[in-house]
Amino acid sequence: MPRKTAQQPHGPATVTVKGRDMRLRNIGLPLVAALAVWFIAADTGFVTIRL
């Protein structure tokens, strides 16, 4: 006899970090922001543009 289970909508994607469930957005957003800051800080040389 087949089991009847209620289908629940999927929640946001999560990862367990040190015993805590964290949303991937909460990990990815600071990572992208840190990479953007690093990229801006690394490219501080002068550039000459001729039109």
N, C-alpha and C positions, 0 to 999 in steps of 0.2 A: 504494500500500500504506500503510495507516495506521501511524503511529508508536505504539509502546507506551511509555508513560511511567508511572513509578511516581507515584502521587498521594501527596503528603506533606501532613500536616496543616498548616494555616496557623498561623504563630506569632503572637505579639502584635503589635498595630499599632505601627509604628515611624515615626519621622521622622528625616531626616538633618540634624543641626545641626553646622556647622563640621566636616564630614567624619566625624562620629560618629553612629552609629545610636542613637537614644534612644527609649525606649518612651513612648507618649503619657501613660501614667500618671505617669511620672517628671516630665513637664512640667506636667500638669494638677493634681496634688496640691499642689505648692508654690504654684501660681497661686491655687487655691481658698483655701489657708491664708492667703496674703497678702491676698486680698480680705476674708476674715473678720476679720483683724487690723485692716485699714483701717476696716471697718464698725464694729467695736467702738470704735476710737479716735475715729471721727468722731461717734458718738452718745454724747457725754458730758454732755449737758444734763440738768437736773433735770426730772422728770416727776411730776405730782401725779395720783394715782389715787383717785377717790372711789367707794365702794361703796354 
